[in-house]
Amino acid sequence: MDMNKKGLSLEKQNELLNLLKERFEQNIHRHENMDWNDIETKLKNSPEKLWSLNEMESTEGEPDVIGYDQVTGEYIFCDCSKESPKGRRKVCYDREALEARKKYKPENNAIDMANDMGIEVLTEEQYRELQNLEPFDIKTSSWIQTPDAVRNLGGALFGDYRYGQVFIYHNGADSYYGVRGFRGLLRV
């Protein structure tokens, strides 16, 4: 097989590219005035980014292009599953929170999972921008990057969409729920 530790076989690359292209074409409102051929060329030249997108897909994040950074020339992919990705739920916020839990520890935490996948947890600003495209997390919620001032006091932030608007809340960083996960962002 033609792959390394963080690479995909050629067959898997092609399968993923076809899936991403189909999602891109079905959701033009997320990326108007962008050309799939330009994006595909960048992806083919970035096997480690394809690997990360595959990780996003395999945890049911349904990654799609949501923007283009004019300054860096990067396309921005984000999890666009209607609800928080199923394969990333029931996690606390970070390793410190995970280790602080004495009983009923979750299997993982959002920050470590994102790092392992090669993606970023969304900031509050990114989460709000995503919600401008269409409503997400109508029944679930997603951890977002938390300022040090909040985290140092044991808290962490998460967001959801209810009653026609985005809400940002706080919770203990060590908490976890069956309907809370996290959304990731990847620059290509």
N, C-alpha and C positions, 0 to 999 in steps of 0.2 A: 504494500500500500504506500502511496506517495503522501506522507504526512509526518510532521514532527509533533512534539509535545503539545503545542498550542496551534496546531494547523489542522486542516481538514483534507480528506482525500479529494481528488479532483471531482469524483462523482458527487460527493457531499457538497462541495463548493457549488457545482452547477445546480444541484437540487435547491440549495438555499437561495442562490441568485434568482432562479425562476420563481420561487415563492415570494421573495422580496419585490421582484418586478411586478408580479400579479397584485400584491398588496398596494404597491405604489400606484398602479393604474386604477385600482378600485377606490382610491382615496385621494384623488387629485386635490381636493380642498385643503389638504394638509401641506401641499408643496407646489402651489401654482407657479408656473413659469420656470420649472426645473425640468431638465432632460435626463431621463433614466440612463441613456447611453453614457453621459458624463459620470454619473454616479457609479455605474457598473465598472467603468474603466478604473476609477479610484479604488473600488472594492477589490478588483482583480489584482491590483498592485499592492494590496495590503492584506495578506493572508491572516495576520494576527487580528485584524479588525473583523474579518469574516468569521474567525473563530469566536470572537466576543459576540457577534450578532447571532451566531448559532447557539451560544449559551443563553442569550436573551430569548431566542425562539424556543429552545428546549424547556425553558421554565415558563412557557406560555405568555411571554411578554408581548408578542406580536409587534416586533420593532418595525418602525417606518420612518421615513425622512420627514422631519418637521421644520427644517430650516437650513440656511446656508450662511456661514460666517464670511462676510466680504473681506474682513481683515486677514483671516488665516487661510481662506480658500477651502474650508472644511464643510462637509455636509454634516448635518446633525441628525442622528437617529435617536429615537426615544421609544420606550415601550408604549404602545397604543392599544393594548388590550382594554376593553371597556372597564373591567375591574382590575384591581391590583393582581399582578401575575400569580397564578395559583402555585407555581413551583417556588415562590419566594415569600409565602405567607408563614405565619406562626413563628416569626423571628423577632427578637428584641433588637434594640437599636445598634449597639456596638459590643466589642469584646469585653470592655470594662463592665458593662451592664450584665452580660452573660455570666462572667466570672463572679459577680457580686450576688447573683441569685443562689440561694441556698437550697430551695426545693423547686421541683417542677421546671427544671431548666429547659428552654427550647433547644432545638438541635443546632441552631446557628444564629447569626446576627446579620443585620442588613449591611453594615459597613464592610465586614470581612467578605461577605458573599459578593458584593459589588467589586471589591478589589480583586477577588479571585477570578471574576468574570471579565475583568479589564474594562469596567464601566464605572460611571459616577452616579451616586445617588443624587436625585434632583435637588436643587436649591429651592427655596420658597418662590423666588422669581421665576425660575424655569417651570415649576409646577403650575403657577398661575398662567404662564404663557401657554403651556400645553392645554389647560382648561379653556383657553380662548378659541382653540380649534374646534372643540366639541366637548361635551360633558364626559368625564371619566370618574371612576370611583363613586358611583351612585349608591352602591350597596357595600362597598369596601372602603379602606383607607390605605394611605401609603406614607411610610416614614419619609421625611425630607431632611436635608442637611440641617443640623442644629448649631446655632451660635455657641461658642465656648462658654459664654456667660450663663446660658441656660443649662448646657451639658454639665458644667462644673458643679451645679446645684442638684444634679441627679435627674434632670428632665431631658426630654427629647420632643421634637415637633413632628407632627404628621398632618396630612391634609385629606380632605374629601370634598365631594360636591353634593350639596343637599339644598332643597328649597330654592333652586335656581341660582345658587352662588357657591363660590369656593370658600371653605372654612379651613383655617389653620388652627390646630389645637396643640395642647401639650399633654404629656403623660410621663410617667416614670420611664426612664430609658430601659429599665429591665422588664417592662411589661411586654406581653405579646398576646395576640388574639388570632383566631382562625381566619379573620377577615382583614388583617393588616399585614401588608407586605411592603414592597418598595418598588419604585419605577426607576429605571436607569437611563442614562444618556451616554451616547458614544459619538465621538467626533471622528470623521473619516476624511 
